Amino acid sequence: MWVLSLQAAPTSAYVHVPFCRRRCHYCDFAIVPVGHSSRVVRGQTAKHVQPPPPPSTTLDTLYVDAVLREIAHDRRRLEEAGVGFPALQTLYIGGGTPSLLALSALERLLEALPLALDAEVTLEMDPGTFDADRARAYRSLGVNRASVGAQSFDDEVLWRCGRTHNSHDIALAVEALHQAGFGDRFSLDLISGLPGVDAPRWHRTLEQLMRYRPPHVSIYDLSIEPGTLFARWQRDRTLTFPAEEQAAEMYRRAVHVVAQRHGYDHYEVSNYARDSRHRCRHNAVYWRGEPYWGWGLSASSFVDDMRVERPRRLSDYLEWVRDGCLPSEAVRGGDLDEWLMLRLRTKEGVGIGAVCERFGVPVGDAVERAAQRLVSGGLLQRYAQGGDVALRATDPDGFLLLSYVLVELLVDVEKILSIGMSNAR
């Protein structure tokens, strides 16, 4: 069982809002498809709530009630441990499609969380789910950053993915954000490697992206997850997906267009900022391995170097909250492979001094020695970071082969440490 023993609480939090109009064909996230209808609570979900909700209760209200109970539970745990609940520096509301959540429910959620004056508060939004008035309402509630899941600007590709919006909806969404004051605080997200996308089509996508000149860009490589429609269609050869080398070339093309030609800061494997002011502060918490809260369906917390996940099914989550958010089995995180993997995703990489401080000088020395072969191979770069020596993946090749880089690095570290232990005997 996870027993809270920290001296200070995390100052970043993720809240999962699972509602989507429908499940996209590549999606294996914990979501609840709700279509376009009103979300009055009926059926099995209500059985997991005590006392039963009145007939007019919406799923939005029911869900936010549960999340607020979970937050209150963690507050009490902190009080029992003699630790105060600090103001959050970053809050990320993701999903799902949080922009489907009723404004009244979102307001209750935000009012329950203490926010620092300069907090970054991000809300994921899908095109077609908001207009300028609704975006202004988000601003008035405290949301100051938007993450818009465009995924593609090609209507045929969007249809193949099962998205509920089209390219015109994206244009309207961007215009609405500008009208509502988000013009300098939003991200456009794309997926590379989608079915039917060849090199010319991908180039047109990147050119369209740059016409919007977004402050922030996320470009994620498609991952085909078991149980999704894409996995079935790939198995049955219903759809043709880009080959591995084609997908790698798309990554290189994105780096060339977004970073090299248009001058964006490629500060993480999948993320670009128009300048350093537009980097996502919340995601940097993950990449630095810092603690954070996770609340809501399937959310994961990382507190006290322990990772704790919530149930993935809505009925199970509501029952878990109803039963008092009983302490969950926790998995220890923050070991060397996770620590290196997260930091090597970033432009700054990892400082050897930081490795020594966390894992001991022998481990830091072993990491520096093990990296020499990868530096010679052009996949890692050794550079001065302040008064420290640091390692970072080369861009784009090191980023493209980051999984390989990490495995090779860890294997050599283990060999070096084993030899050192043998010699010490």
C-alpha positions as CSV (number, residue, x, y, z in Angstrom):
1,M,0.0,0.0,0.0
2,W,1.1,3.5,-0.8
3,V,1.8,5.6,2.4
4,L,2.4,9.3,1.9
5,S,5.7,10.4,3.3
6,L,6.7,13.5,1.3
7,Q,7.9,16.7,2.7
8,A,6.3,18.9,0.1
9,A,3.3,18.3,-2.2
10,P,3.5,18.5,-6.0
11,T,2.7,21.8,-7.7
12,S,1.5,20.3,-11.0
13,A,-1.6,18.4,-11.7
14,Y,-3.3,16.5,-14.6
15,V,-7.1,16.0,-14.6
16,H,-8.6,13.5,-17.1
17,V,-11.9,14.3,-18.7
18,P,-12.9,11.2,-20.6
19,F,-15.8,12.3,-22.7
20,C,-15.6,12.2,-26.5
21,R,-18.1,12.3,-29.3
22,R,-16.8,9.0,-30.5
23,R,-13.7,6.9,-30.3
24,C,-11.1,7.7,-33.0
25,H,-9.8,4.7,-35.0
26,Y,-6.3,5.0,-33.5
27,C,-7.4,5.7,-29.9
28,D,-6.8,3.3,-26.9
29,F,-7.2,6.0,-24.2
30,A,-9.7,5.6,-21.4
31,I,-12.6,7.5,-22.8
32,V,-16.4,7.5,-22.7
33,P,-18.1,8.1,-26.1
34,V,-21.1,10.4,-25.6
35,G,-22.1,11.3,-29.1
36,H,-23.9,14.7,-29.6
37,S,-26.8,14.1,-27.2
38,S,-27.4,15.5,-23.7
39,R,-25.6,13.4,-21.0
40,V,-28.4,12.7,-18.5
41,V,-27.3,9.9,-16.2
42,R,-29.0,6.6,-16.8
43,G,-28.3,2.9,-16.5
44,Q,-25.3,1.2,-15.0
45,T,-23.2,4.3,-14.2
46,A,-25.7,5.6,-11.6
47,K,-25.5,2.3,-9.6
48,H,-21.9,3.2,-8.5
49,V,-23.0,6.5,-6.8
50,Q,-24.2,6.8,-3.3
51,P,-26.7,8.2,-2.8
52,P,-28.2,7.7,-6.3
53,P,-28.3,10.9,-8.3
54,P,-31.6,12.6,-9.2
55,P,-32.9,11.8,-12.7
56,S,-31.8,15.2,-14.0
57,T,-28.2,14.7,-13.1
58,T,-25.8,14.9,-16.0
59,L,-22.8,12.7,-16.6
60,D,-20.6,15.9,-16.5
61,T,-21.9,16.7,-13.0
62,L,-21.6,13.1,-11.8
63,Y,-18.0,12.8,-13.1
64,V,-16.8,16.2,-11.7
65,D,-18.4,15.3,-8.3
66,A,-16.2,12.2,-8.3
67,V,-13.0,14.0,-9.3
68,L,-13.7,16.7,-6.6
69,R,-14.1,13.9,-4.0
70,E,-10.8,12.5,-5.1
71,I,-9.0,15.8,-4.8
72,A,-10.5,16.4,-1.4
73,H,-9.3,13.0,-0.3
74,D,-5.7,13.9,-1.3
75,R,-6.0,17.2,0.5
76,R,-6.9,15.3,3.7
77,R,-4.0,12.9,3.3
78,L,-1.7,15.9,3.0
79,E,-3.1,17.4,6.2
80,E,-2.7,14.1,8.0
81,A,1.0,14.1,6.9
82,G,1.4,17.7,8.1
83,V,1.9,19.0,4.6
84,G,-0.1,21.9,3.1
85,F,-1.7,21.8,-0.3
86,P,0.3,24.4,-2.4
87,A,-0.9,26.6,-5.2
88,L,-0.5,24.8,-8.5
89,Q,2.1,26.1,-10.9
90,T,0.7,24.1,-13.8
91,L,-2.6,22.4,-14.5
92,Y,-3.4,20.3,-17.5
93,I,-7.0,19.2,-18.3
94,G,-6.8,16.5,-20.9
95,G,-8.8,13.6,-22.2
96,G,-10.9,12.7,-24.0
97,T,-12.3,16.0,-25.2
98,P,-12.4,18.4,-22.2
99,S,-14.0,21.1,-24.4
100,L,-17.2,18.9,-24.3
101,L,-17.4,19.4,-20.5
102,A,-20.2,21.7,-19.4
103,L,-18.9,25.1,-18.4
104,S,-20.6,24.9,-15.0
105,A,-18.8,21.6,-14.4
106,L,-15.4,23.0,-15.5
107,E,-16.0,26.0,-13.3
108,R,-16.5,23.8,-10.2
109,L,-13.4,21.9,-11.0
110,L,-11.2,25.0,-11.4
111,E,-12.6,26.6,-8.3
112,A,-11.6,23.6,-6.2
113,L,-7.9,23.9,-7.2
114,P,-5.6,26.7,-5.8
115,L,-3.6,28.2,-8.6
116,A,-0.5,30.4,-8.5
117,L,-0.9,33.8,-10.0
118,D,1.3,32.9,-13.0
119,A,0.0,29.3,-13.3
120,E,-0.2,27.7,-16.7
121,V,-3.7,26.3,-17.1
122,T,-4.1,24.2,-20.3
123,L,-7.3,22.8,-21.7
124,E,-7.4,20.3,-24.5
125,M,-9.9,21.3,-27.2
126,D,-11.1,19.7,-30.4
127,P,-12.1,21.7,-33.4
128,G,-15.9,21.8,-33.8
129,T,-16.5,21.7,-30.0
130,F,-16.1,25.4,-29.3
131,D,-16.5,28.9,-30.8
132,A,-15.1,32.3,-29.8
133,D,-17.8,32.8,-27.1
134,R,-17.0,29.5,-25.5
135,A,-13.3,30.2,-25.7
136,R,-13.8,33.5,-23.9
137,A,-15.7,31.7,-21.2
138,Y,-12.7,29.4,-20.8
139,R,-10.5,32.4,-20.4
140,S,-12.9,33.9,-17.8
141,L,-12.7,30.7,-15.8
142,G,-8.9,30.8,-15.6
143,V,-7.8,28.7,-18.6
144,N,-4.9,30.5,-20.3
145,R,-3.6,27.9,-22.8
146,A,-5.3,25.7,-25.4
147,S,-4.1,22.5,-26.9
148,V,-6.0,21.8,-30.1
149,G,-6.1,18.3,-31.6
150,A,-6.1,19.1,-35.3
151,Q,-4.2,15.8,-36.2
152,S,-4.4,16.6,-39.9
153,F,-5.5,19.3,-42.3
154,D,-6.6,16.7,-44.9
155,D,-10.3,15.9,-44.8
156,E,-9.9,12.4,-46.3
157,V,-7.3,11.6,-43.7
158,L,-9.4,12.9,-40.9
159,W,-12.3,10.8,-42.1
160,R,-10.1,7.7,-42.2
161,C,-9.1,8.4,-38.6
162,G,-12.7,8.7,-37.4
163,R,-12.3,12.3,-36.4
164,T,-15.5,14.3,-36.0
165,H,-14.1,17.5,-37.4
166,N,-12.8,18.7,-40.8
167,S,-10.2,21.2,-42.0
168,H,-12.7,24.0,-42.0
169,D,-13.5,23.4,-38.4
170,I,-9.7,23.7,-37.6
171,A,-9.7,27.1,-39.3
172,L,-12.7,28.3,-37.3
173,A,-11.1,27.0,-34.1
174,V,-7.9,28.9,-34.7
175,E,-9.8,32.1,-35.5
176,A,-12.0,31.6,-32.3
177,L,-8.8,31.3,-30.2
178,H,-7.4,34.5,-31.6
179,Q,-10.7,36.3,-31.0
180,A,-10.8,35.0,-27.4
181,G,-7.3,36.1,-26.5
182,F,-5.5,32.8,-26.9
183,G,-3.5,34.0,-29.9
184,D,-0.2,33.7,-28.1
185,R,-1.1,30.7,-25.9
186,F,-2.2,27.7,-28.0
187,S,-0.8,24.5,-29.5
188,L,-1.8,22.7,-32.7
189,D,-1.3,19.0,-32.5
190,L,-0.7,16.7,-35.5
191,I,-0.1,13.0,-36.0
192,S,2.4,11.7,-38.6
193,G,2.4,8.3,-40.2
194,L,-1.4,8.3,-40.7
195,P,-2.8,5.9,-43.4
196,G,-2.8,7.2,-46.9
197,V,-0.3,10.0,-46.2
198,D,2.6,10.0,-48.6
199,A,5.5,12.5,-48.8
200,P,3.7,15.2,-50.9
201,R,0.6,15.0,-48.7
202,W,2.7,15.3,-45.6
203,H,4.6,18.3,-47.0
204,R,1.2,20.0,-47.7
205,T,0.2,19.3,-44.1
206,L,3.3,21.0,-42.8
207,E,2.9,24.0,-45.1
208,Q,-0.7,24.4,-43.9
209,L,0.5,24.2,-40.3
210,M,3.0,26.9,-40.8
211,R,0.4,29.2,-42.4
212,Y,-1.3,29.3,-39.0
213,R,2.0,30.2,-37.3
214,P,0.9,28.6,-34.0
215,P,2.9,29.5,-30.8
216,H,3.4,25.8,-30.1
217,V,3.3,22.6,-32.2
218,S,3.2,18.9,-31.2
219,I,3.7,16.3,-33.9
220,Y,3.3,12.8,-32.6
221,D,4.2,9.7,-34.6
222,L,1.3,7.3,-35.0
223,S,1.4,4.3,-32.6
224,I,-0.9,1.5,-33.6
225,E,-2.2,0.1,-30.3
226,P,-3.7,-3.4,-29.8
227,G,-7.5,-3.4,-29.8
228,T,-7.9,-0.3,-31.9
229,L,-9.6,-0.3,-35.3
230,F,-6.3,0.7,-36.9
231,A,-4.7,-2.4,-35.4
232,R,-7.5,-4.6,-37.0
233,W,-7.3,-2.8,-40.3
234,Q,-3.5,-3.1,-40.4
235,R,-3.8,-6.8,-39.7
236,D,-6.5,-7.3,-42.3
237,R,-4.7,-5.0,-44.8
238,T,-7.8,-2.9,-45.1
239,L,-5.7,0.3,-44.8
240,T,-2.1,0.9,-45.9
241,F,0.1,2.6,-43.4
242,P,3.5,4.3,-44.2
243,A,6.5,2.0,-43.9
244,E,9.0,2.6,-41.1
245,E,11.4,4.4,-43.3
246,Q,8.6,6.6,-44.7
247,A,7.6,7.5,-41.2
248,A,11.2,8.4,-40.3
249,E,11.4,10.6,-43.4
250,M,8.2,12.4,-42.3
251,Y,9.9,13.1,-39.0
252,R,12.9,14.5,-40.7
253,R,10.7,16.6,-43.0
254,A,8.9,18.0,-40.0
255,V,12.2,19.0,-38.3
256,H,13.3,20.6,-41.6
257,V,10.1,22.6,-42.1
258,V,9.2,23.6,-38.6
259,A,12.5,24.0,-36.9
260,Q,15.1,24.7,-39.6
261,R,13.1,26.6,-42.1
262,H,10.7,28.5,-39.8
263,G,12.9,28.8,-36.8
264,Y,10.8,27.0,-34.1
265,D,12.6,25.7,-31.0
266,H,12.6,21.9,-31.3
267,Y,12.8,21.5,-27.5
268,E,11.5,17.9,-27.2
269,V,11.2,14.9,-29.5
270,S,7.6,15.7,-30.5
271,N,7.3,19.4,-29.5
272,Y,8.2,22.7,-31.1
273,A,7.8,26.2,-29.7
274,R,7.8,29.5,-31.7
275,D,10.3,30.7,-29.0
276,S,11.2,29.6,-25.5
277,R,8.3,31.5,-24.0
278,H,5.8,29.2,-25.7
279,R,7.2,25.9,-24.3
280,C,4.7,23.8,-22.4
281,R,5.6,24.2,-18.7
282,H,3.4,21.3,-17.6
283,N,4.9,18.7,-19.9
284,A,8.4,19.8,-18.8
285,V,7.4,18.5,-15.3
286,Y,7.1,15.0,-16.8
287,W,10.4,15.2,-18.7
288,R,12.3,16.3,-15.7
289,G,10.9,13.5,-13.6
290,E,9.3,15.8,-11.1
291,P,6.2,14.9,-9.0
292,Y,2.7,15.6,-10.1
293,W,-0.9,14.8,-9.2
294,G,-3.2,12.8,-11.5
295,W,-6.9,12.9,-10.9
296,G,-9.8,11.3,-12.8
297,L,-10.4,8.2,-14.8
298,S,-7.1,6.3,-15.7
299,A,-5.0,9.3,-14.4
300,S,-1.6,8.6,-13.0
301,S,0.1,10.4,-10.1
302,F,3.8,10.5,-9.5
303,V,4.3,11.3,-5.8
304,D,7.2,10.3,-3.5
305,D,8.8,8.5,-6.5
306,M,5.7,6.2,-6.6
307,R,3.4,6.0,-9.6
308,V,-0.3,5.3,-8.9
309,E,-2.9,4.8,-11.5
310,R,-6.7,5.1,-11.3
311,P,-9.2,2.6,-12.8
312,R,-9.7,2.8,-16.6
313,R,-13.4,2.0,-16.6
314,L,-15.9,4.7,-15.6
315,S,-18.0,2.4,-13.4
316,D,-14.8,1.1,-11.7
317,Y,-13.5,4.6,-11.1
318,L,-16.8,5.8,-9.6
319,E,-16.9,2.8,-7.4
320,W,-13.3,3.4,-6.3
321,V,-14.2,7.0,-5.3
322,R,-17.4,5.9,-3.6
323,D,-15.3,3.4,-1.5
324,G,-13.1,6.2,-0.3
325,C,-10.2,6.3,-2.8
326,L,-8.6,3.4,-1.0
327,P,-4.7,3.4,-1.2
328,S,-3.7,1.8,-4.4
329,E,-0.8,-0.5,-5.2
330,A,2.0,1.8,-6.3
331,V,4.9,1.1,-8.6
332,R,8.2,2.8,-7.8
333,G,9.4,5.2,-10.6
334,G,12.3,7.4,-11.2
335,D,14.9,4.7,-11.7
336,L,17.9,5.2,-14.0
337,D,16.3,4.0,-17.3
338,E,13.1,6.1,-16.8
339,W,15.2,9.1,-15.7
340,L,17.5,9.0,-18.7
341,M,14.7,8.2,-21.1
342,L,12.6,11.3,-20.0
343,R,15.6,13.7,-20.1
344,L,17.0,12.5,-23.4
345,R,13.7,13.4,-25.0
346,T,14.5,17.0,-24.4
347,K,16.8,19.4,-26.2
348,E,18.8,20.0,-23.0
349,G,19.3,16.2,-22.4
350,V,20.9,15.1,-19.1
351,G,23.7,16.5,-17.1
352,I,26.3,14.1,-15.8
353,G,26.4,16.0,-12.5
354,A,22.7,15.5,-12.1
355,V,23.1,11.8,-12.6
356,C,25.9,11.7,-10.0
357,E,23.7,13.6,-7.5
358,R,20.7,11.3,-7.9
359,F,22.3,7.9,-8.5
360,G,25.9,8.3,-7.2
361,V,29.2,9.2,-8.8
362,P,30.0,5.6,-10.1
363,V,26.7,5.6,-12.0
364,G,27.3,9.1,-13.4
365,D,30.9,8.1,-14.5
366,A,29.5,5.0,-16.1
367,V,26.9,6.9,-18.1
368,E,29.5,9.3,-19.3
369,R,31.8,6.5,-20.4
370,A,29.0,4.5,-21.9
371,A,27.9,7.4,-24.0
372,Q,31.2,7.7,-25.9
373,R,30.3,5.0,-28.5
374,L,27.0,6.7,-29.2
375,V,28.7,10.1,-29.4
376,S,31.1,8.7,-32.0
377,G,28.1,7.2,-33.9
378,G,26.4,10.6,-34.2
379,L,23.4,9.7,-32.0
380,L,24.4,11.5,-28.8
381,Q,26.2,14.8,-28.4
382,R,28.5,15.8,-25.5
383,Y,28.3,19.5,-24.6
384,A,28.9,22.0,-21.8
385,Q,25.8,22.8,-19.7
386,G,26.8,25.6,-17.4
387,G,29.6,24.1,-15.3
388,D,28.5,20.5,-16.1
389,V,29.0,18.1,-18.9
390,A,25.8,17.0,-20.5
391,L,24.5,14.6,-23.1
392,R,21.7,15.1,-25.5
393,A,20.3,13.2,-28.5
394,T,21.2,14.6,-31.9
395,D,18.4,16.1,-34.0
396,P,16.9,14.5,-35.9
397,D,18.8,11.1,-35.9
398,G,19.3,10.7,-32.2
399,F,15.7,11.6,-31.5
400,L,14.5,9.2,-34.2
401,L,16.5,6.3,-32.7
402,L,16.0,7.3,-29.1
403,S,14.7,3.8,-28.0
404,Y,17.8,2.2,-29.5
405,V,20.1,4.9,-27.9
406,L,18.6,4.3,-24.5
407,V,18.9,0.5,-24.7
408,E,22.5,0.7,-25.9
409,L,23.4,3.2,-23.2
410,L,21.9,1.2,-20.4
411,V,23.5,-2.1,-21.5
412,D,27.0,-0.4,-21.6
413,V,26.3,1.3,-18.2
414,E,25.5,-2.1,-16.7
415,K,28.7,-3.6,-18.1
416,I,30.9,-0.8,-16.9
417,L,29.4,-1.0,-13.4
418,S,29.7,-4.8,-13.3
419,I,33.4,-4.6,-14.3
420,G,33.9,-2.0,-11.6
421,M,32.3,-4.2,-8.9
422,S,34.4,-7.2,-10.0
423,N,37.7,-5.2,-9.9
424,A,36.7,-3.9,-6.4
425,R,36.5,-7.5,-5.0
